[in-house]
Amino acid sequence: MVPAWGLGFLPLLMVAICPAAAAEEDLSSELKHVAYKIVYETYQDGNWELYVCNADGSDTVNLTHTPELNELYPHASPDGTKLAFVVDEGEGPSKIRNLYYMNIDGTGRKLVAKNARQPCWKADSSAIAYLKGEFEKFSYTDYATKGIFIYDLKTGTHRQHPNRKIEHLYNLCWSPDGKWFLATVHAGMGYKHAILAIEADGAGVIDLGIPGCRPDISADGKRVAWGPSDWALCVGDLEFSGPAVKVVNVREVLTSEKPTKIYHIDWSPDGKYVTYSRGPAVKRLGLIPEIVGAKAEGWNICVADPGQTNRYVEITTDGKCNKEPDWVPVEKTK
Amino acid sequence: MKTSNQRAGTRLRWLLLPAMLLGVCGVSCTKVEGPAPVSHAPPEMVTTALGIEMVRIPAGRFTMGSDRGEEDQSPAHDVEIDEFLIDRYETTQKHYVALMLDNGSKFKGEDRPAEMISWVDAAMYCNARSEAEGLQPCYHEDTTCNYDATGYRLPTEAEWEYACRAGSSSEYASGSDPRMLKDHGWFKENAAEKTHPVGTKKPNAWGLYDMHGNVAEWCTDKYGKTYYANSPARNPHGPDEGEQYVLRGGSWASSKDACQSTSRAADNPGFTDACFPRETIGFRCVRKATGKAREKPAAGAEASQGAGSASASPAANEEAHLRVPMEHTTDEIARCRFKPGRLPSSS
């Protein structure tokens, strides 16, 4: 029997019984009003493509439509006009990961560098920094890189970072003031494993002293987010004062119960949200799901409020290896 | 991998091996309470198609575990092991990179053991090595192991301990005196907080190096703290269930006690990102012993075969004599179609 006031009380009841569900509902509503979009890699019909959607997951668009090519690791320019990304091309011994950029609507694809990966943008969108592959032979390994290179979009020229000892970095990002790169290093440059701050135009290298991997700097340059483990994502305040770079006021903003992993955190342009990917760990030989180009069945894109703990919403639900999300700023040229 | 001086030292050790074995047996036989290994003959050396030296470990029976150590080492129990081949050295970075490309080791050096290796990495190397030599890979994608396959795998915990003990029943293969360990392994007190090139300490009685220390070695078994209470008496493979996998032998960072033949450790297998491996963990491989070892020729025939002349110099005769157990067996030669360290082409 349905009571006289109908079923309209159910959402209120859910809020009362389950605060987490309420928080998710609130966040979903909130995200409907966010102007930024989110671009991510997804494995659709046997092929990697780049999709873009609104912050709440609505209006998904395939930007690539290339069943013969595998596009991965999209990174939007700070002015919101372009996307840098990598493409795994070829098969077997001729397989190679190359770096491209294109317009934000998927048109005008241009090759930046062959055997290159892990791009990030200079704050004024005039240059892309990237890592060269360590070997001629293809490797999925995230740290199989050697050297930072900078590509100038206007001149089409490349220059190598002055520190020629740079190796085994992954997940490169560039501070908004242009003075620092942040990246993970694994078994290289004298480190076992660390998150480093590397002078953009010098030889200085500083171990940030935070465990884990995959740092991302907020657009205002004041905060960093990263993954301290498979099951947590942290944020901290960056202190660039003096000769050292420090991370202080570290706090966990997302935690996950095994076997669900959480990875690939990225700040929204206004710093109010983070996006990340989330999915099951898999017990198998071979590539682990969080690696670029590794299939990750059941993984989806989420958006969270970094001001709280575990206030998040899943914005994709098909579980088709949705990973490496990146916020797309509102286009400044229009 | 090894310098000529190191090889000469190795040969000398093999020349002395029967005497060493007699000495070991002479000292330890009166102390042994459990069963002794079936064979005391010096094991045969085999060089695989990829140029990796292995030792043919004879089938035998030994007492596994200890009633005097940590809780997980008891009860001491008798175990029978079939014949198998085991790498003479821990897997080096040179051999790892030749198949896997990426060198994620912290302490770089091609003769140093590969470390920062997850169990998954090690299992994938085993499969890659099997495929490179035309053998049947042992590990399935779901990480289960086909023990009947012809290819490489990680040793079972029982195989590892049997090979480490090499007939001994003492705390270390070198005896019960922990002061002797400095001659046989790299551990906390002598390693200077790093790994060292493999084979630079003394081998055990079966010619295996670095079974104590340098890097802790993955076994194929899942870890079960109480497994010894109910494990099979023949070729035990570890418990069916478990989160962690067994590590044996201790490492450069380990105490003497953690390097004992019976000492057990375990860690998560690494179905995870590169963030978390340890620079103390490596591995070596085993595989089934297929076919019979080549008959050892008479001494005169050895010299004649090896040196090509009965009047060869004493040094040449020694070389020839020692070459016999190191030569390829017939099945190894048949697979040796490409240079060591290089993958066969897909064609």
Interface residues (C-beta under 8 A of the other chain):
Chain A: G92 P93 E134 F135 K137 S139 T141 D142 Y143 A144 T184 H186 A187 K192 H193 P211 G212 C213 G227 S229 D230 K261 Y263 A281 V282 K283 R284 L285 G286 I288 E290 I291
Chain B: L101 D102 N103 G104 S105 K106 M116 V120 A123 M124 N127 Y139 H140 E141 D142 T143 F271 T272 D273 A274 C275 F276 E279 S346
